Amino acid sequence: MKLSSTLLAVAVAASSFGVYATSESFSATVKVQNTVVLTKGNDLDFGIIRAVADPAGTNQATLVIDPDPDASPVSSRTDNSPAIISIIGQGSPASFTVSDVVPNARLTITDPTATVLDSDGQGLNEPNFTVGSWTYFITSGPNANTPYTEGNPNLTADADGSVEFNIGATLSTAGIVSSEAYRDTDYTGNFQIEVAY
């Protein structure tokens, strides 16, 4: 009987200290950001040139902008008579910053698809310019001071999730039949560059 009284006393003591619980709701959130933040620093500038197009559009002269900021000279040209490009003032590469990406992530660059520089009020028989042979040079991050390689992408973000690079390209005189000369004016085009994981 003593054992039963002890057990009863313990049971009564335990029940006198009831457990009180409360609850509260909460939410869970995750934000997906699969696209990178890409910010332009400078536009691509082919400088100031003298240009002559082949009226038949058969031969093209070219002007290359090197994306390496330490390249000397930044611009180089090749004539293909009767097409001519002569450099009056040096150009400069375009520059971009990628930010808010996964630290140490490897990124890829997709070339622009647009190819033409036209003058304001481009005439029907007036020559234009084409742009192509895009090149890239990494200017910050783990692979700074190296060319970007398309087959084995090496544009790598730093530990803070950012990286910078430059863009160069080749400008060519018109590859179309034209009966007019280049005018003394600006020839421009809009291009889209894509950077992705």
C-alpha positions in Angstrom: 0.0 0.0 0.0 2.9 2.3 0.6 4.0 1.9 -3.0 0.6 2.8 -4.3 0.4 5.9 -2.1 3.7 7.1 -3.4 2.8 6.6 -7.0 -0.5 8.4 -6.4 1.3 11.4 -4.7 3.7 11.7 -7.7 0.8 11.5 -10.2 -1.1 14.2 -8.3 2.0 16.4 -8.1 2.7 16.1 -11.8 -0.9 16.9 -12.8 -0.8 20.1 -10.7 1.9 21.6 -12.9 0.0 21.6 -16.2 1.9 22.5 -19.4 0.6 25.7 -21.2 1.5 26.1 -24.9 0.9 28.8 -27.5 1.4 29.0 -31.2 2.2 31.6 -33.8 2.2 31.4 -37.6 5.1 32.5 -39.8 5.9 32.6 -43.5 8.8 31.2 -45.5 10.1 33.1 -48.6 12.8 32.5 -51.2 13.7 34.9 -54.0 14.9 33.4 -57.3 17.3 35.5 -59.3 18.6 33.5 -62.2 19.5 36.5 -64.3 22.6 38.5 -63.6 22.8 42.2 -63.1 24.7 43.7 -66.1 25.7 47.3 -66.0 27.3 49.2 -68.9 30.3 51.4 -68.2 31.3 52.7 -71.7 30.0 52.2 -75.2 32.1 50.7 -78.0 33.9 53.6 -79.8 35.6 53.0 -83.1 37.1 56.5 -82.9 37.4 59.0 -85.8 38.3 57.6 -89.3 38.5 58.4 -92.9 36.4 55.7 -94.8 36.0 54.8 -98.4 33.8 52.0 -99.5 34.2 49.8 -102.5 31.3 50.9 -104.8 30.8 47.3 -105.9 30.7 46.1 -102.2 33.2 43.4 -103.1 36.2 44.4 -100.9 36.0 45.6 -97.3 38.5 47.6 -95.2 38.5 46.8 -91.5 39.2 48.4 -88.2 39.7 46.3 -85.1 39.2 47.6 -81.5 41.2 45.5 -79.0 39.3 44.8 -75.8 42.6 44.8 -73.8 42.8 48.2 -72.2 46.6 48.0 -72.2 46.8 47.2 -75.9 48.9 49.6 -77.9 47.5 50.8 -80.2 43.9 50.0 -79.3 42.8 50.3 -83.0 44.4 48.6 -86.0 43.3 48.6 -89.6 43.6 46.7 -92.8 42.8 48.1 -96.3 41.5 46.1 -99.2 41.6 48.4 -102.2 39.5 50.2 -103.2 38.0 50.1 -99.7 40.0 52.2 -97.2 39.9 53.0 -93.5 42.4 55.5 -92.1 42.6 56.2 -88.3 42.4 59.9 -87.3 41.5 59.3 -83.6 41.9 56.1 -81.5 38.8 54.3 -80.4 38.1 52.4 -77.2 36.4 49.2 -76.1 33.1 48.9 -74.4 33.1 48.0 -70.7 30.6 46.2 -68.5 30.2 45.1 -64.8 28.4 41.9 -63.8 27.1 42.0 -60.2 24.8 40.2 -57.8 25.7 36.8 -59.0 26.7 33.6 -57.1 30.2 34.1 -55.7 32.9 32.4 -57.8 30.3 31.5 -60.5 31.4 30.9 -64.0 29.5 33.0 -66.6 29.0 32.9 -70.4 28.9 35.7 -72.9 26.6 35.6 -76.0 27.6 37.7 -79.0 25.3 40.5 -80.1 23.2 39.6 -83.2 22.9 43.1 -84.7 25.6 43.9 -87.2 25.0 47.3 -88.8 26.0 50.9 -88.2 23.9 53.4 -90.1 24.0 57.2 -90.4 21.1 59.3 -89.3 18.8 59.4 -92.4 20.7 56.6 -94.1 20.3 57.0 -97.9 19.3 54.1 -100.2 22.6 54.1 -102.1 24.7 55.2 -99.1 27.3 52.8 -97.7 27.0 51.7 -94.1 29.4 49.7 -91.8 29.1 46.2 -90.4 30.4 45.1 -87.0 31.4 41.5 -86.1 34.2 39.3 -84.8 33.4 40.2 -81.2 36.2 39.8 -78.6 36.2 40.0 -74.8 38.8 40.7 -72.2 38.3 40.1 -68.4 39.4 43.1 -66.4 38.6 42.0 -62.8 37.9 38.9 -60.7 39.9 35.6 -60.5 40.8 35.6 -64.2 41.6 39.3 -64.6 43.9 40.4 -67.4 43.0 37.4 -69.7 41.0 37.1 -72.9 37.6 35.5 -72.5 37.5 32.0 -74.1 34.1 31.0 -75.6 34.8 27.2 -75.8 35.8 27.1 -72.1 34.1 30.1 -70.5 36.4 31.7 -68.0 34.4 34.8 -66.9 34.4 34.0 -63.2 32.9 36.2 -60.5 34.9 37.1 -57.4 34.0 36.2 -53.8 31.6 39.2 -53.7 29.7 38.0 -56.8 31.0 40.5 -59.4 33.3 40.7 -62.4 34.2 43.2 -65.1 35.0 42.8 -68.8 35.6 44.8 -72.0 34.3 44.2 -75.5 36.1 44.8 -78.7 35.0 44.1 -82.3 35.9 44.5 -86.0 34.3 47.3 -88.1 34.1 46.7 -91.8 33.2 49.0 -94.7 30.1 48.3 -96.7 29.6 44.9 -98.4 26.8 46.2 -100.5 26.7 48.1 -103.8 26.7 51.8 -103.2 26.9 54.8 -105.4 27.4 57.4 -102.7 30.4 58.2 -100.5 30.4 58.0 -96.7 29.2 61.3 -95.2 30.9 63.3 -92.5 28.6 62.2 -89.7 28.2 59.6 -87.0 27.3 56.0 -87.9 25.6 54.2 -85.0 23.9 50.9 -84.1 22.3 49.4 -81.0 23.5 46.1 -79.7 22.5 43.7 -77.0 25.1 41.7 -75.1 24.0 38.7 -72.9 25.7 37.3 -69.9 24.3 34.2 -68.1 25.2 31.4 -65.8 
